Amino acid sequence: MSTLKNTINLGIQIVPKSKTLDAYALVDKAIAVIQESGVKHVVTPFETVMEGPEDQLFEIAKKAKDAVLDAGADEVLVYYRIQIRKDADVSIEDKIGKYQ
């Protein structure tokens, strides 16, 4: 992981695959992990965006992925989108605050 301690944005999309379980119910398990983490986040129809230190966000992302597998998914596809600034924080508010 990076040694930067700036606040970043990490978007995560988890696409579960299961022959027997509802995909939305499995995604709900991942979102619950993110909500319980206490980090600032925004749930959208395609991904959940988190805000915080890089190491913390990747640990949460791993736990979210594991929660989906533990809930019975046969496999998961995980897509990340990350915005990092070298010498400054990245905030969700700066990007979408004017739309709220």
TORDREN-287355 format. One record per residue (C-alpha): x, y, z; residue number from 1; residue in one letter. Coordinates in nm, 4 decimals. Example, Ala and Ser with C-alpha at 12.3 -4.5 7.8 and 13.67 -1.06 7.14 Angstrom:
TORDREN-287355
+----------+----------+----------+------+------+
|        x |        y |        z | resi | resn |
+----------+----------+----------+------+------+
|   1.2300 |  -0.4500 |   0.7800 |    1 |    A |
|   1.3670 |  -0.1060 |   0.7140 |    2 |    S |
+----------+----------+----------+------+------+
END
This chain:
TORDREN-287355
+----------+----------+----------+------+------+
|        x |        y |        z | resi | resn |
+----------+----------+----------+------+------+
|   0.0000 |   0.0000 |   0.0000 |    1 |    M |
|   0.0961 |   0.3606 |  -0.0414 |    2 |    S |
|   0.2704 |   0.5598 |   0.2288 |    3 |    T |
|   0.0486 |   0.8600 |   0.1503 |    4 |    L |
|  -0.1847 |   0.9495 |   0.4355 |    5 |    K |
|  -0.4079 |   1.1817 |   0.2365 |    6 |    N |
|  -0.7794 |   1.1249 |   0.2108 |    7 |    T |
|  -0.8674 |   0.9479 |  -0.1128 |    8 |    I |
|  -1.1833 |   0.8291 |  -0.2850 |    9 |    N |
|  -1.2229 |   0.4599 |  -0.3602 |   10 |    L |
|  -1.5168 |   0.3410 |  -0.5673 |   11 |    G |
|  -1.5928 |  -0.0288 |  -0.5385 |   12 |    I |
|  -1.8304 |  -0.2356 |  -0.7459 |   13 |    Q |
|  -1.8790 |  -0.5962 |  -0.6369 |   14 |    I |
|  -2.0575 |  -0.8202 |  -0.8852 |   15 |    V |
|  -2.1468 |  -1.1517 |  -0.7190 |   16 |    P |
|  -2.2102 |  -1.4690 |  -0.9120 |   17 |    K |
|  -2.4362 |  -1.7365 |  -0.7691 |   18 |    S |
|  -2.6545 |  -2.0047 |  -0.9196 |   19 |    K |
|  -2.8995 |  -1.9954 |  -0.6283 |   20 |    T |
|  -2.8759 |  -1.6627 |  -0.4409 |   21 |    L |
|  -3.0107 |  -1.3196 |  -0.5311 |   22 |    D |
|  -2.7305 |  -1.0882 |  -0.6463 |   23 |    A |
|  -2.8829 |  -0.7793 |  -0.4816 |   24 |    Y |
|  -2.9039 |  -0.9564 |  -0.1455 |   25 |    A |
|  -2.5376 |  -1.0472 |  -0.1767 |   26 |    L |
|  -2.4407 |  -0.6892 |  -0.2667 |   27 |    V |
|  -2.6330 |  -0.5756 |   0.0427 |   28 |    D |
|  -2.3817 |  -0.7741 |   0.2528 |   29 |    K |
|  -2.0948 |  -0.5712 |   0.1069 |   30 |    A |
|  -2.2756 |  -0.2419 |   0.1589 |   31 |    I |
|  -2.3471 |  -0.3365 |   0.5208 |   32 |    A |
|  -1.9734 |  -0.3820 |   0.5837 |   33 |    V |
|  -1.9045 |  -0.0369 |   0.4408 |   34 |    I |
|  -2.1864 |   0.1233 |   0.6421 |   35 |    Q |
|  -2.0687 |  -0.0420 |   0.9634 |   36 |    E |
|  -1.7111 |   0.0793 |   0.9037 |   37 |    S |
|  -1.8115 |   0.4378 |   0.9762 |   38 |    G |
|  -1.6257 |   0.5873 |   0.6789 |   39 |    V |
|  -1.7939 |   0.8511 |   0.4694 |   40 |    K |
|  -1.9523 |   0.6833 |   0.1680 |   41 |    H |
|  -2.2123 |   0.7243 |  -0.1042 |   42 |    V |
|  -2.4080 |   0.4298 |  -0.2437 |   43 |    V |
|  -2.4957 |   0.4648 |  -0.6119 |   44 |    T |
|  -2.6707 |   0.2255 |  -0.8512 |   45 |    P |
|  -2.3370 |   0.1012 |  -0.9889 |   46 |    F |
|  -2.0808 |   0.1349 |  -0.7105 |   47 |    E |
|  -2.0210 |   0.2597 |  -0.3600 |   48 |    T |
|  -1.7680 |   0.5392 |  -0.3170 |   49 |    V |
|  -1.5785 |   0.5652 |   0.0107 |   50 |    M |
|  -1.3647 |   0.8483 |   0.1464 |   51 |    E |
|  -1.0699 |   0.8065 |   0.3817 |   52 |    G |
|  -0.7098 |   0.6887 |   0.4112 |   53 |    P |
|  -0.6032 |   0.4462 |   0.1375 |   54 |    E |
|  -0.4986 |   0.1606 |   0.3674 |   55 |    D |
|  -0.8250 |   0.1778 |   0.5641 |   56 |    Q |
|  -1.0402 |   0.1821 |   0.2502 |   57 |    L |
|  -0.8662 |  -0.1192 |   0.0982 |   58 |    F |
|  -0.9116 |  -0.3113 |   0.4239 |   59 |    E |
|  -1.2839 |  -0.2298 |   0.4190 |   60 |    I |
|  -1.3032 |  -0.3288 |   0.0516 |   61 |    A |
|  -1.1456 |  -0.6664 |   0.1331 |   62 |    K |
|  -1.3941 |  -0.7226 |   0.4166 |   63 |    K |
|  -1.6826 |  -0.6281 |   0.1859 |   64 |    A |
|  -1.5663 |  -0.8781 |  -0.0769 |   65 |    K |
|  -1.5209 |  -1.1464 |   0.1892 |   66 |    D |
|  -1.8723 |  -1.0812 |   0.3244 |   67 |    A |
|  -2.0206 |  -1.1543 |  -0.0185 |   68 |    V |
|  -1.8261 |  -1.4783 |  -0.0497 |   69 |    L |
|  -1.9132 |  -1.5749 |   0.3088 |   70 |    D |
|  -2.2817 |  -1.5125 |   0.2294 |   71 |    A |
|  -2.2678 |  -1.7804 |  -0.0390 |   72 |    G |
|  -2.1551 |  -1.6241 |  -0.3658 |   73 |    A |
|  -1.9788 |  -1.8723 |  -0.5913 |   74 |    D |
|  -1.7435 |  -1.6003 |  -0.7111 |   75 |    E |
|  -1.7200 |  -1.2223 |  -0.7282 |   76 |    V |
|  -1.5920 |  -0.9693 |  -0.9749 |   77 |    L |
|  -1.4523 |  -0.6630 |  -0.7976 |   78 |    V |
|  -1.3880 |  -0.3346 |  -0.9762 |   79 |    Y |
|  -1.2060 |  -0.0442 |  -0.8121 |   80 |    Y |
|  -1.1817 |   0.3205 |  -0.9142 |   81 |    R |
|  -0.9468 |   0.5360 |  -0.7111 |   82 |    I |
|  -0.8705 |   0.9048 |  -0.7041 |   83 |    Q |
|  -0.5529 |   1.0033 |  -0.5218 |   84 |    I |
|  -0.3818 |   1.3404 |  -0.5099 |   85 |    R |
|  -0.0126 |   1.3569 |  -0.4303 |   86 |    K |
|  -0.0274 |   1.6526 |  -0.1931 |   87 |    D |
|  -0.3961 |   1.7046 |  -0.1157 |   88 |    A |
|  -0.7081 |   1.5303 |   0.0013 |   89 |    D |
|  -0.9837 |   1.4095 |  -0.2298 |   90 |    V |
|  -1.3400 |   1.4560 |  -0.1068 |   91 |    S |
|  -1.6778 |   1.3370 |  -0.2200 |   92 |    I |
|  -1.8212 |   1.6758 |  -0.1210 |   93 |    E |
|  -1.5933 |   1.8620 |  -0.3636 |   94 |    D |
|  -1.7268 |   1.6529 |  -0.6509 |   95 |    K |
|  -2.0984 |   1.6217 |  -0.5799 |   96 |    I |
|  -2.1797 |   1.8604 |  -0.2953 |   97 |    G |
|  -2.3361 |   2.1158 |  -0.5279 |   98 |    K |
|  -2.5882 |   1.8527 |  -0.6387 |   99 |    Y |
|  -2.7042 |   1.7603 |  -0.2901 |  100 |    Q |
+----------+----------+----------+------+------+
END
